[in-house]
Amino acid sequence: MEIEEIYEELKKVKEPISGEDIVSLGIVSLIRKEDNKVIIFLGLARRTPRHPFEMAVNWAVHARIVKDIIKRF
Protein backbone atom coordinates (compact mmCIF):
# COMPACT_ATOMS: atom_id res chain seq x y z
CA MET A 1 0.00 0.00 0.00
CA GLU A 2 1.38 3.40 -0.97
CA ILE A 3 1.48 6.35 1.43
CA GLU A 4 -1.22 8.25 -0.50
CA GLU A 5 -3.51 5.21 -0.23
CA ILE A 6 -2.89 5.12 3.51
CA TYR A 7 -3.86 8.79 3.80
CA GLU A 8 -7.07 8.04 1.90
CA GLU A 9 -7.90 5.19 4.30
CA LEU A 10 -7.16 7.41 7.29
CA LYS A 11 -9.59 10.01 5.97
CA LYS A 12 -12.29 7.45 6.77
CA VAL A 13 -11.35 7.54 10.46
CA LYS A 14 -13.46 10.16 12.22
CA GLU A 15 -12.67 12.11 15.34
CA PRO A 16 -15.53 10.99 17.63
CA ILE A 17 -16.57 14.41 18.93
CA SER A 18 -16.48 16.55 15.79
CA GLY A 19 -17.09 13.78 13.25
CA GLU A 20 -14.38 15.22 11.00
CA ASP A 21 -11.69 12.99 9.56
CA ILE A 22 -8.36 12.82 11.39
CA VAL A 23 -6.33 13.80 8.32
CA SER A 24 -8.24 17.07 7.73
CA LEU A 25 -7.98 17.90 11.43
CA GLY A 26 -4.20 17.53 11.29
CA ILE A 27 -4.11 14.65 13.78
CA VAL A 28 -2.11 12.54 11.31
CA SER A 29 1.22 14.34 11.32
CA LEU A 30 3.36 11.90 9.33
CA ILE A 31 3.26 8.51 7.65
CA ARG A 32 6.54 6.72 7.04
CA LYS A 33 7.32 3.34 5.51
CA GLU A 34 10.31 1.46 6.90
CA ASP A 35 11.17 -2.06 5.75
CA ASN A 36 7.81 -3.85 5.72
CA LYS A 37 6.23 -1.57 8.32
CA VAL A 38 4.10 1.53 8.12
CA ILE A 39 4.54 4.02 10.95
CA ILE A 40 1.75 6.55 11.52
CA PHE A 41 2.53 9.54 13.72
CA LEU A 42 -0.44 11.16 15.46
CA GLY A 43 -0.42 14.67 16.88
CA LEU A 44 -2.70 14.09 19.85
CA ALA A 45 -0.74 15.98 22.51
CA ARG A 46 -1.65 19.43 21.22
CA ARG A 47 -5.32 18.56 21.67
CA THR A 48 -4.83 17.55 25.30
CA PRO A 49 -6.43 20.06 27.68
CA ARG A 50 -4.84 21.00 30.97
CA HIS A 51 -7.72 20.26 33.35
CA PRO A 52 -7.62 16.68 34.73
CA PHE A 53 -11.30 16.00 33.95
CA GLU A 54 -10.91 17.17 30.36
CA MET A 55 -7.79 15.01 30.03
CA ALA A 56 -9.75 11.94 31.17
CA VAL A 57 -12.37 12.60 28.48
CA ASN A 58 -9.66 13.06 25.85
CA TRP A 59 -8.05 9.70 26.68
CA ALA A 60 -11.24 7.96 25.57
CA VAL A 61 -11.27 9.97 22.32
CA HIS A 62 -7.60 9.13 21.66
CA ALA A 63 -8.22 5.43 22.35
CA ARG A 64 -11.18 5.43 19.94
CA ILE A 65 -9.10 7.03 17.17
CA VAL A 66 -6.32 4.46 17.60
CA LYS A 67 -8.83 1.55 17.62
CA ASP A 68 -10.46 2.85 14.44
CA ILE A 69 -7.06 3.13 12.75
CA ILE A 70 -6.22 -0.46 13.72
CA LYS A 71 -9.53 -1.67 12.28
CA ARG A 72 -8.59 -0.13 8.90
CA PHE A 73 -5.29 -1.94 8.71
matplotlib code that plots the C-alpha trace (Angstrom):
import matplotlib.pyplot as plt

x = [0.0, 1.4, 1.5, -1.2, -3.5, -2.9, -3.9, -7.1, -7.9, -7.2, -9.6, -12.3, -11.4, -13.5, -12.7, -15.5, -16.6, -16.5, -17.1, -14.4, -11.7, -8.4, -6.3, -8.2, -8.0, -4.2, -4.1, -2.1, 1.2, 3.4, 3.3, 6.5, 7.3, 10.3, 11.2, 7.8, 6.2, 4.1, 4.5, 1.7, 2.5, -0.4, -0.4, -2.7, -0.7, -1.7, -5.3, -4.8, -6.4, -4.8, -7.7, -7.6, -11.3, -10.9, -7.8, -9.8, -12.4, -9.7, -8.1, -11.2, -11.3, -7.6, -8.2, -11.2, -9.1, -6.3, -8.8, -10.5, -7.1, -6.2, -9.5, -8.6, -5.3]
y = [0.0, 3.4, 6.4, 8.3, 5.2, 5.1, 8.8, 8.0, 5.2, 7.4, 10.0, 7.4, 7.5, 10.2, 12.1, 11.0, 14.4, 16.6, 13.8, 15.2, 13.0, 12.8, 13.8, 17.1, 17.9, 17.5, 14.7, 12.5, 14.3, 11.9, 8.5, 6.7, 3.3, 1.5, -2.1, -3.9, -1.6, 1.5, 4.0, 6.5, 9.5, 11.2, 14.7, 14.1, 16.0, 19.4, 18.6, 17.6, 20.1, 21.0, 20.3, 16.7, 16.0, 17.2, 15.0, 11.9, 12.6, 13.1, 9.7, 8.0, 10.0, 9.1, 5.4, 5.4, 7.0, 4.5, 1.5, 2.8, 3.1, -0.5, -1.7, -0.1, -1.9]
z = [0.0, -1.0, 1.4, -0.5, -0.2, 3.5, 3.8, 1.9, 4.3, 7.3, 6.0, 6.8, 10.5, 12.2, 15.3, 17.6, 18.9, 15.8, 13.3, 11.0, 9.6, 11.4, 8.3, 7.7, 11.4, 11.3, 13.8, 11.3, 11.3, 9.3, 7.6, 7.0, 5.5, 6.9, 5.8, 5.7, 8.3, 8.1, 10.9, 11.5, 13.7, 15.5, 16.9, 19.9, 22.5, 21.2, 21.7, 25.3, 27.7, 31.0, 33.3, 34.7, 33.9, 30.4, 30.0, 31.2, 28.5, 25.9, 26.7, 25.6, 22.3, 21.7, 22.3, 19.9, 17.2, 17.6, 17.6, 14.4, 12.7, 13.7, 12.3, 8.9, 8.7]

ax = plt.figure().add_subplot(projection="3d")
ax.plot(x, y, z, "-o")
ax.set_aspect("equal")
plt.show()
